[in-house]
Amino acid sequence: MCCSKQVIVIDKIKSASIADRCGALHVGDHILSIDGTSMEYCTLAEATQFLANTSDNVKLEILPHHQTRLALKGPEHDLIIIQNENSI
């Protein structure tokens, strides 16, 4: 929960994965959408299923961890496209 809303947060990044090597995703980042599907009302299991069913390229809209404190003012969202390895 963050700002009275359920959020999907990256809690770990697989070592040496593309997500790790590119440096665009970090532990604590909030995942706002996966391939255009909002995660606002998704459970963790549903979000995991979305990631498992993606193609080679995945579009993630994230709120970087360092901006989560500013979320009340209106977050700046980053759009990240990564190669899918079925695990961030």
C-alpha positions in Angstrom: 0.0 0.0 0.0 1.2 3.5 -0.9 -0.9 6.7 -0.7 -3.9 4.6 0.3 -3.6 2.6 -3.0 -2.4 -0.9 -3.7 0.8 -0.9 -5.7 3.0 -3.5 -7.3 6.6 -3.0 -6.2 9.8 -4.6 -7.6 11.2 -6.4 -4.6 14.2 -8.1 -6.3 15.9 -8.1 -9.7 17.5 -11.3 -11.0 21.2 -10.9 -11.0 22.8 -10.6 -14.5 19.3 -10.4 -16.1 18.6 -7.8 -18.8 16.7 -5.7 -16.2 19.8 -5.8 -14.0 22.3 -5.1 -16.8 20.3 -2.2 -18.3 20.0 -0.5 -14.9 16.6 1.0 -15.7 14.7 -0.9 -13.0 15.4 -0.8 -9.3 14.2 -2.5 -6.2 11.4 -0.3 -4.8 10.1 0.9 -8.2 6.4 0.8 -8.5 5.0 -0.9 -11.7 2.1 1.1 -12.9 1.3 -0.8 -16.1 2.5 -3.8 -18.1 2.0 -3.6 -21.9 -0.6 -0.8 -21.3 -2.6 -2.7 -18.7 -2.9 -0.8 -15.4 -1.7 -2.6 -12.3 -3.8 -0.4 -10.1 -6.4 -3.1 -9.3 -4.3 -6.2 -10.1 -3.1 -8.6 -7.5 0.6 -9.7 -7.3 -0.4 -13.0 -8.9 -2.1 -11.3 -11.8 0.9 -9.0 -12.3 3.2 -12.0 -12.3 1.0 -13.7 -14.8 1.0 -10.6 -17.1 4.9 -10.7 -17.0 5.0 -14.4 -17.7 2.7 -14.1 -20.7 4.5 -11.2 -22.4 6.3 -11.4 -25.8 10.0 -10.7 -26.3 9.5 -7.0 -25.6 7.7 -5.7 -22.5 6.5 -2.1 -22.0 6.6 -1.2 -18.3 5.3 2.1 -16.9 7.1 2.6 -13.6 7.3 5.2 -10.9 10.9 5.2 -9.8 11.5 4.5 -6.1 13.2 7.9 -5.6 10.0 9.6 -6.9 7.5 7.7 -4.7 7.6 10.4 -2.1 6.6 12.9 -4.7 3.6 10.8 -5.9 1.1 13.0 -4.1 2.2 16.0 -6.2 1.7 14.1 -9.5 4.3 11.4 -10.5 6.5 11.5 -13.5 6.2 8.1 -15.0 9.0 6.4 -16.9 8.2 4.0 -19.8 10.7 1.1 -20.0 10.9 -1.5 -22.7 13.0 -4.6 -21.8 13.5 -8.0 -23.2 11.4 -10.6 -21.4 13.3 -13.3 -19.5 10.1 -14.3 -17.6 11.6 -12.8 -14.5 12.6 -9.3 -13.6 
